[in-house]
Amino acid sequence: RRNLVIALSALILMSVAALAEGDIAGTYVGEYVNKAGKSGGYQLTFTPGPRGNWTGEVIAVLDGRPTKSSMTSLVVKGDSIEAAYDFEVKGNKASSRITGTKTGQTFSGRFETLYKGKVVDTGTWKTSLKK
């Protein structure tokens, strides 16, 4: 009887955690601003997959051009994410790492961009759930 209660409690907790993580699924649209004050459009899409594996996509407007990238990693912890993606601009390959937290319909966070393994830019981003 005690084991049954423990098992049911664990199942309920896992279900609540899965529901909380499911709350980030969707497409969020907004903008980023780098340390120099330059801004551009920013769109993030988070898609839940089997066994808690998530996939994501980023569309960032760089020098007036939308640049689409698949996330190379995406970790979802409740209403927070940590992700990375690679992109190319003006023939140069770079990558960005982002962190963010969802509050209501808004997702916001920080980014850092790396080129040849060195941080070359940092900034913030803020998006809202696309309806």
N, C-alpha and C positions, 0 to 999 in steps of 0.2 A: 504494500500500500504506500509506504514512504517512497519507494523507488518510482512508483507511478506518479506521485505528486512532483517529484524532482524532474522526471522526464517531461511531464506536461508543462512545468514552469520553464524549462529550457526551450521547449518548442514555442511557447508563447513569446519568450524573449527574442528568439531568432526571427519569428514572424514580425514582431514590432521593429526590429532592426532592419529587416528587408523592406518593410513599408517605408521607413524613414529614408532609406537609400533610394527607393523608388521615387521619392518626392523630387529628386533633382533631374529626372529624365525630362528631356525636351530641348528646345532651341531657345537660346538667349541672345538678344541683340542689343548692342550698345556701342561703346567706344573704349579705346585705350589712350593713355596719355603717358609719354615717356618723360624722363628726367629733364629733358630740354624744353618740355612743353609742347612738343609735336603730338598731334592726336590723329586718330583714324578710326574707321569703323571696325567693329570687332563682333564676331558671331561665334558662339560656342554651341555645339550639339552634343548631348550626352545620351547614350543609348544603352539600356541594361541588356546584359547577355546571360547565357546559361551559367549556373554555378557562381553567381556574383561577379562575373567578369564583365567589365564595362568597355565600351568603345566610345571614341569621341572624335569630333571634327572641329577644326578652327578655320574661319575665314577672316583674315585680317587685311585691311586696306593699307598697302604699303606703297608709298609714292603714287597714290591715286589709283592703284590697281588692286583689285581683290585677289588675294593669294590664299588658295585652299590647301589645307594640310590635314592629314589624318594624325591623330594622337599616337605617338609611339609607346606611351604609357599613360595609364589613367587609374588612379587609386581613389576610391570613394569611401569616405568615413563619415557616415551619417549625412550631415548637410555640408560637409567640406570635401574639397578635391585637391589632389596634387597630380599634375599632368606635365607631359613634355611633348613637343612636336618639332619636326624639322621643316624648313622652308628655304626657298631660293629667292633672292632679290638681286637684281642687276648682275646675274650670273654668279653670285656668291652664295654658297650654302651655309646656313646658320641654323641654330635651334633655339627654342625658347622653353623655359620651365615656368609653369604657373602654379599658383596656389589660390584658393578662393573659398568663400563661404556663402551659402544661400541664406537670405533672410527674407521671408515672405516670397514675393515674386521677383526679387532682385538677387543677382549673383555678382559678387565683386571680389577683387583680390589684387595680387601683385604679380609682376612678371620680371624675369631677367632673360636677356638674350645673349647667347654665346656664339662667338665666331672663333674658329680654330682653338676651341677649348677655353677661351677667356671671356669673361663677362664684358660686353661692350655697350650694354644698355640696360636700364631698369625702368620700372614705372608701375602704374596701376591700371586696372580695367574695371568697368562697371557695365553690367548688362541687365536686361529685364526679360522675363519670360515672354516669348513671342506667342501671340494669341491667334 
